[in-house]
Amino acid sequence: MKTLLMKFGGSSIGITPGITQLLSIVLHESSRWDQLILVVSALDGITDQLIEASQFALMSNSRGYRRIVATVRTRHMSLISDLPFGVNERSALQTDIDRILFDLHDACQQLSEATERRNTNQIIDRITGSGERLTARIIAALLRQNHMRAVALDATDLIVTDDISGSATPLLPLTQVRIDERLKPLLNRSIIPVITGFIAATPTGTPTTLGRGGSDYTASIIAACVDAAEVWMYADVDGVMSADPKEMPEAQVIPFLSYEEVAEMAFYGARILHARMVAPLRDRHIPLRVKNIFRPALHGTVIDDRIPQPGLKGVTVIEGLALTAPRSGSLMALGSFVEEAFSRETGGRLEVMITAQSATRSLVCFVVPTYIGPDAQHLLQAALAPSLAQIDDGIVWSMEAVGIV
């Protein structure tokens, strides 16, 4: 059985034409493959709004988070009204959407009343993962409206992780068991599952998330567990670009990359892919193709286990944190201290990229991974500020946010 997994990003399906294109692609590919799986992100911008709602809830600002819930509802209801649903199907879908939004509002209220940090982190994951649940219901309903057997599935029922909020790590043996039990029977019955990206759950069912851009990671984990023949990622660009086309309009599509090359690009700031998604595909030798949803006939970028070729492939930029001080002998101690603080504050891992010393100065530069989220750098700076002088007998390290090219 040949299985194709297609992942659709929020920027590609955030508007009606994008979802119409998704429908056309699925209709076309359903006759060419034995089994199809869809993994979907939240609509473009929705996750950022949900993060903002969680911040309002933490401040017990009920007016703020209620306004965002209402805005999210309006966005999705407007999308539903633009799609070709029958009266009964539209009514049933709107009921499903309102049920999810009621749960979202309830989670915000719980967060505003929570007292323990562990509980607040779990509720934040529940809030920020709501966008994918909304998208999956809309797309599954649209496929059914067009005579395809489809069902929305929450990845909380499939992907099992540890309990690190905001950037959880999948537990692959337990995930494989869940997928064997709950996903493969649907595929064997020729049902198209529309699976929520980004979200997962602990073995006891507590919601977690896989980090910003985590829908890519969801796709690669599921592809590995079902032994998919290929993974196609649809975005709003023609493939993996040699630079960010918003910054450099002359950027070009890179037609072929190795797993190692794209993993390096993703880790160092190429936002088209989640940095952790490559490993499951590389381990199972599953090719990945990055395509433009609005121009699906184009070649895109193919990523597989080819041998990397020499030469410059692309330019990326990523946020970093530079620490400087008068010459110090404790660079290793400083690195360990910062890595520990970063893990404590964000649940993620920090990489030391550059260390340097001159006769009078010391420098340590850290990469802040994109999948940790937009607040990681600020959280780290806030955590380090009171404590840096403890590292080196009172020597004061200065901090500066930097971009690493």
VEXBA-267071 format. One record per residue (C-alpha): x, y, z; residue number from 1. Coordinates in nm, 3 decimals, always signed. Layout:
# VEXBA-267071
X;Y;Z;NUM
...
END
This chain:
# VEXBA-267071
+0.000;+0.000;+0.000;1
+0.143;+0.338;-0.103;2
+0.066;+0.611;+0.148;3
+0.107;+0.982;+0.082;4
+0.105;+1.223;+0.374;5
+0.032;+1.586;+0.288;6
+0.086;+1.867;+0.536;7
-0.083;+2.202;+0.481;8
+0.056;+2.507;+0.662;9
-0.150;+2.791;+0.802;10
-0.016;+3.043;+0.552;11
-0.136;+2.823;+0.266;12
-0.491;+2.762;+0.393;13
-0.562;+3.082;+0.586;14
-0.785;+3.213;+0.308;15
-1.068;+3.063;+0.102;16
-0.860;+3.021;-0.219;17
-0.605;+2.819;-0.023;18
-0.865;+2.575;+0.109;19
-1.018;+2.551;-0.240;20
-0.673;+2.457;-0.369;21
-0.638;+2.199;-0.092;22
-0.964;+2.038;-0.203;23
-0.848;+2.028;-0.565;24
-0.516;+1.870;-0.468;25
-0.676;+1.603;-0.251;26
-0.931;+1.517;-0.521;27
-0.649;+1.478;-0.772;28
-0.415;+1.274;-0.551;29
-0.684;+1.042;-0.411;30
-0.691;+0.849;-0.737;31
-0.311;+0.815;-0.751;32
-0.239;+0.680;-0.402;33
-0.374;+0.388;-0.202;34
-0.393;+0.592;+0.119;35
-0.392;+0.964;+0.196;36
-0.324;+1.139;+0.528;37
-0.362;+1.513;+0.584;38
-0.193;+1.707;+0.865;39
-0.311;+2.065;+0.907;40
-0.197;+2.374;+1.093;41
-0.409;+2.647;+1.244;42
-0.514;+2.923;+1.007;43
-0.247;+3.187;+0.955;44
-0.216;+3.412;+1.262;45
-0.454;+3.214;+1.484;46
-0.185;+3.060;+1.706;47
-0.042;+3.405;+1.777;48
-0.389;+3.523;+1.879;49
-0.430;+3.223;+2.108;50
-0.095;+3.293;+2.272;51
-0.215;+3.649;+2.330;52
-0.539;+3.512;+2.481;53
-0.336;+3.301;+2.724;54
-0.139;+3.610;+2.827;55
-0.462;+3.799;+2.894;56
-0.585;+3.502;+3.098;57
-0.266;+3.499;+3.305;58
-0.338;+3.863;+3.387;59
-0.702;+3.776;+3.469;60
-0.810;+4.008;+3.188;61
-1.136;+3.839;+3.092;62
-1.233;+4.114;+2.849;63
-0.908;+4.059;+2.658;64
-0.935;+3.685;+2.613;65
-1.309;+3.697;+2.543;66
-1.246;+3.947;+2.266;67
-0.990;+3.714;+2.109;68
-1.220;+3.412;+2.134;69
-1.490;+3.615;+1.960;70
-1.245;+3.724;+1.688;71
-1.134;+3.364;+1.631;72
-1.499;+3.258;+1.600;73
-1.573;+3.532;+1.348;74
-1.271;+3.433;+1.135;75
-1.372;+3.067;+1.117;76
-1.742;+3.129;+1.069;77
-1.662;+3.367;+0.785;78
-1.447;+3.101;+0.622;79
-1.725;+2.843;+0.657;80
-1.976;+3.081;+0.500;81
-1.747;+3.125;+0.196;82
-1.715;+2.749;+0.135;83
-1.970;+2.541;-0.059;84
-2.145;+2.364;+0.229;85
-2.505;+2.254;+0.231;86
-2.736;+2.394;+0.498;87
-2.725;+2.086;+0.722;88
-2.350;+2.039;+0.685;89
-2.283;+2.405;+0.763;90
-2.503;+2.393;+1.072;91
-2.332;+2.077;+1.203;92
-1.987;+2.225;+1.141;93
-2.075;+2.549;+1.317;94
-2.189;+2.344;+1.618;95
-1.853;+2.163;+1.622;96
-1.666;+2.494;+1.602;97
-1.867;+2.644;+1.887;98
-1.798;+2.337;+2.101;99
-1.422;+2.384;+2.056;100
-1.449;+2.757;+2.124;101
-1.647;+2.690;+2.441;102
-1.362;+2.464;+2.556;103
-1.116;+2.741;+2.462;104
-1.306;+2.997;+2.670;105
-1.325;+2.752;+2.960;106
-0.948;+2.694;+2.943;107
-0.883;+3.070;+2.949;108
-1.104;+3.101;+3.256;109
-0.922;+2.814;+3.427;110
-0.588;+2.975;+3.346;111
-0.699;+3.306;+3.500;112
-0.774;+3.118;+3.823;113
-0.472;+2.881;+3.826;114
-0.212;+2.919;+4.101;115
+0.059;+2.659;+4.025;116
+0.297;+2.718;+3.735;117
+0.282;+2.355;+3.623;118
-0.093;+2.377;+3.587;119
-0.072;+2.707;+3.400;120
+0.171;+2.562;+3.144;121
-0.062;+2.268;+3.078;122
-0.359;+2.499;+3.028;123
-0.159;+2.723;+2.793;124
-0.086;+2.419;+2.576;125
-0.457;+2.344;+2.572;126
-0.535;+2.701;+2.464;127
-0.268;+2.738;+2.196;128
-0.358;+2.405;+2.034;129
-0.719;+2.501;+1.967;130
-0.649;+2.646;+1.622;131
-0.551;+2.314;+1.468;132
-0.866;+2.150;+1.603;133
-1.078;+2.414;+1.431;134
-0.899;+2.378;+1.096;135
-0.920;+1.998;+1.096;136
-1.299;+2.004;+1.142;137
-1.349;+2.248;+0.854;138
-1.131;+2.056;+0.610;139
-1.273;+1.713;+0.699;140
-1.626;+1.848;+0.652;141
-1.531;+1.999;+0.315;142
-1.390;+1.667;+0.195;143
-1.708;+1.485;+0.303;144
-1.916;+1.749;+0.123;145
-1.725;+1.649;-0.192;146
-1.800;+1.275;-0.153;147
-1.475;+1.170;+0.012;148
-1.469;+0.967;+0.331;149
-1.284;+1.186;+0.579;150
-1.266;+1.232;+0.954;151
-1.097;+1.490;+1.177;152
-0.856;+1.341;+1.430;153
-0.691;+1.518;+1.723;154
-0.324;+1.427;+1.749;155
-0.371;+1.419;+2.126;156
-0.511;+1.071;+2.060;157
-0.212;+0.967;+1.849;158
+0.115;+1.132;+1.954;159
+0.240;+1.062;+2.305;160
+0.501;+1.294;+2.454;161
+0.681;+1.379;+2.775;162
+0.533;+1.651;+2.995;163
+0.753;+1.944;+2.886;164
+0.504;+2.218;+2.811;165
+0.555;+2.424;+2.498;166
+0.817;+2.200;+2.335;167
+0.739;+1.839;+2.422;168
+0.941;+1.542;+2.295;169
+0.746;+1.251;+2.139;170
+0.773;+0.907;+2.296;171
+0.792;+0.709;+1.975;172
+0.722;+0.353;+2.098;173
+0.399;+0.463;+2.269;174
+0.309;+0.678;+1.968;175
+0.356;+0.381;+1.737;176
+0.114;+0.174;+1.944;177
-0.149;+0.450;+1.935;178
-0.114;+0.493;+1.559;179
-0.137;+0.118;+1.501;180
-0.456;+0.105;+1.709;181
-0.632;+0.426;+1.607;182
-0.503;+0.548;+1.271;183
-0.416;+0.245;+1.060;184
-0.768;+0.092;+1.080;185
-0.907;+0.410;+0.925;186
-0.651;+0.396;+0.643;187
-0.735;+0.031;+0.578;188
-1.099;+0.136;+0.533;189
-0.998;+0.404;+0.277;190
-1.090;+0.689;+0.513;191
-0.884;+1.008;+0.483;192
-0.779;+1.126;+0.831;193
-0.738;+1.501;+0.874;194
-0.502;+1.525;+1.170;195
-0.426;+1.825;+1.387;196
-0.063;+1.932;+1.378;197
+0.129;+2.085;+1.670;198
-0.067;+1.922;+1.955;199
-0.006;+1.599;+2.142;200
-0.059;+1.458;+2.492;201
+0.124;+1.281;+2.773;202
+0.055;+0.911;+2.844;203
-0.211;+1.025;+3.095;204
-0.381;+1.253;+2.841;205
-0.253;+1.593;+2.952;206
-0.232;+1.822;+2.642;207
+0.113;+1.924;+2.519;208
+0.248;+2.105;+2.214;209
+0.552;+2.039;+1.997;210
+0.687;+2.396;+1.969;211
+0.628;+2.669;+1.714;212
+0.594;+2.521;+1.367;213
+0.529;+2.183;+1.529;214
+0.276;+2.072;+1.267;215
+0.574;+1.982;+1.047;216
+0.703;+1.759;+1.325;217
+0.360;+1.598;+1.361;218
+0.366;+1.513;+0.991;219
+0.708;+1.349;+1.002;220
+0.628;+1.145;+1.314;221
+0.306;+1.009;+1.164;222
+0.474;+0.944;+0.829;223
+0.744;+0.741;+1.001;224
+0.492;+0.541;+1.204;225
+0.280;+0.447;+0.899;226
+0.585;+0.400;+0.674;227
+0.458;+0.656;+0.422;228
+0.605;+0.650;+0.072;229
+0.642;+1.029;+0.063;230
+0.560;+1.347;+0.255;231
+0.449;+1.660;+0.070;232
+0.450;+1.991;+0.254;233
+0.239;+2.268;+0.106;234
+0.326;+2.631;+0.179;235
+0.282;+2.966;+0.004;236
+0.629;+2.959;-0.157;237
+0.762;+2.746;-0.443;238
+0.993;+2.537;-0.223;239
+1.288;+2.581;+0.011;240
+1.441;+2.913;-0.094;241
+1.803;+3.023;-0.102;242
+1.705;+3.311;+0.130;243
+1.392;+3.458;+0.285;244
+1.204;+3.593;-0.021;245
+1.047;+3.866;+0.195;246
+1.395;+3.999;+0.264;247
+1.558;+3.908;-0.069;248
+1.316;+3.907;-0.364;249
+1.586;+3.754;-0.584;250
+1.592;+3.434;-0.374;251
+1.561;+3.114;-0.578;252
+1.414;+2.770;-0.517;253
+1.668;+2.503;-0.422;254
+1.550;+2.200;-0.624;255
+1.726;+1.926;-0.424;256
+1.863;+1.903;-0.069;257
+1.986;+1.626;+0.156;258
+1.832;+1.559;+0.496;259
+2.147;+1.694;+0.661;260
+2.145;+2.016;+0.460;261
+1.781;+2.099;+0.526;262
+1.815;+2.010;+0.895;263
+2.099;+2.261;+0.926;264
+1.901;+2.527;+0.741;265
+1.594;+2.470;+0.957;266
+1.787;+2.484;+1.283;267
+1.960;+2.806;+1.182;268
+1.647;+2.996;+1.090;269
+1.495;+2.872;+0.762;270
+1.134;+2.895;+0.880;271
+0.989;+2.679;+0.605;272
+1.055;+2.364;+0.815;273
+1.051;+2.270;+1.183;274
+1.407;+2.188;+1.291;275
+1.312;+1.857;+1.454;276
+1.098;+1.719;+1.171;277
+1.382;+1.587;+0.956;278
+1.513;+1.309;+1.182;279
+1.207;+1.074;+1.166;280
+1.203;+1.099;+0.785;281
+1.579;+1.045;+0.755;282
+1.565;+0.740;+0.980;283
+1.297;+0.578;+0.758;284
+1.436;+0.712;+0.425;285
+1.107;+0.887;+0.346;286
+1.144;+1.162;+0.080;287
+1.003;+1.505;+0.160;288
+0.880;+1.747;-0.106;289
+0.807;+2.114;-0.032;290
+0.551;+2.260;-0.275;291
+0.346;+2.573;-0.336;292
-0.025;+2.513;-0.275;293
-0.113;+2.778;-0.535;294
+0.120;+2.630;-0.799;295
+0.111;+2.256;-0.726;296
+0.242;+2.155;-1.070;297
+0.584;+2.304;-0.994;298
+0.868;+2.075;-0.892;299
+0.928;+2.235;-0.553;300
+1.217;+2.111;-0.340;301
+1.289;+1.740;-0.295;302
+1.467;+1.638;+0.026;303
+1.605;+1.286;+0.059;304
+1.913;+1.086;+0.153;305
+2.125;+1.205;-0.136;306
+2.489;+1.288;-0.066;307
+2.532;+1.663;+0.004;308
+2.706;+1.846;-0.281;309
+2.965;+2.116;-0.210;310
+2.882;+2.481;-0.259;311
+2.667;+2.753;-0.105;312
+2.300;+2.649;-0.088;313
+2.134;+2.928;+0.104;314
+2.156;+3.205;+0.362;315
+1.961;+3.198;+0.689;316
+1.937;+3.419;+0.994;317
+1.831;+3.324;+1.346;318
+1.802;+3.501;+1.679;319
+2.089;+3.458;+1.920;320
+2.214;+3.584;+2.253;321
+2.571;+3.712;+2.288;322
+2.741;+3.738;+2.631;323
+3.063;+3.935;+2.665;324
+3.288;+4.017;+2.960;325
+3.647;+4.094;+3.052;326
+3.858;+3.785;+2.983;327
+3.722;+3.492;+3.181;328
+3.840;+3.142;+3.245;329
+3.492;+3.005;+3.301;330
+3.341;+2.981;+2.953;331
+3.239;+2.617;+3.003;332
+3.076;+2.695;+3.335;333
+2.895;+2.989;+3.181;334
+2.772;+2.776;+2.891;335
+2.633;+2.512;+3.127;336
+2.469;+2.776;+3.343;337
+2.293;+2.943;+3.049;338
+2.182;+2.611;+2.897;339
+2.032;+2.509;+3.232;340
+1.852;+2.843;+3.269;341
+1.714;+2.816;+2.916;342
+1.584;+2.464;+2.976;343
+1.424;+2.571;+3.301;344
+1.249;+2.872;+3.148;345
+1.142;+2.732;+2.810;346
+1.170;+2.354;+2.821;347
+1.406;+2.364;+2.522;348
+1.773;+2.308;+2.452;349
+2.016;+2.587;+2.379;350
+2.319;+2.548;+2.153;351
+2.652;+2.723;+2.201;352
+2.751;+2.837;+1.853;353
+3.054;+3.060;+1.909;354
+3.307;+3.097;+2.188;355
+3.602;+3.334;+2.151;356
+3.866;+3.502;+2.365;357
+4.109;+3.780;+2.306;358
+4.373;+3.911;+2.542;359
+4.110;+4.118;+2.722;360
+3.760;+3.994;+2.631;361
+3.553;+3.675;+2.626;362
+3.251;+3.601;+2.404;363
+2.990;+3.327;+2.415;364
+2.711;+3.326;+2.155;365
+2.403;+3.104;+2.177;366
+2.148;+3.008;+1.913;367
+1.785;+3.045;+2.028;368
+1.588;+2.771;+1.842;369
+1.286;+2.898;+1.646;370
+1.060;+2.615;+1.764;371
+1.077;+2.734;+2.127;372
+0.864;+3.035;+2.042;373
+0.896;+3.411;+2.009;374
+0.939;+3.480;+2.382;375
+1.236;+3.248;+2.436;376
+1.501;+3.516;+2.406;377
+1.318;+3.754;+2.640;378
+1.259;+3.477;+2.897;379
+1.625;+3.380;+2.892;380
+1.743;+3.737;+2.935;381
+1.506;+3.789;+3.227;382
+1.624;+3.466;+3.392;383
+1.994;+3.542;+3.350;384
+2.004;+3.907;+3.446;385
+2.009;+3.860;+3.827;386
+2.252;+3.568;+3.825;387
+2.535;+3.617;+3.576;388
+2.771;+3.771;+3.829;389
+2.767;+3.447;+4.029;390
+2.951;+3.260;+3.756;391
+3.288;+3.426;+3.767;392
+3.370;+3.592;+4.098;393
+3.167;+3.902;+4.032;394
+3.276;+3.961;+3.672;395
+2.982;+4.122;+3.498;396
+2.873;+3.963;+3.171;397
+2.677;+4.191;+2.939;398
+2.392;+4.050;+2.728;399
+2.292;+4.149;+2.378;400
+2.034;+4.009;+2.138;401
+2.201;+3.933;+1.804;402
+2.116;+3.788;+1.466;403
+2.330;+3.496;+1.352;404
+2.372;+3.471;+0.974;405
END
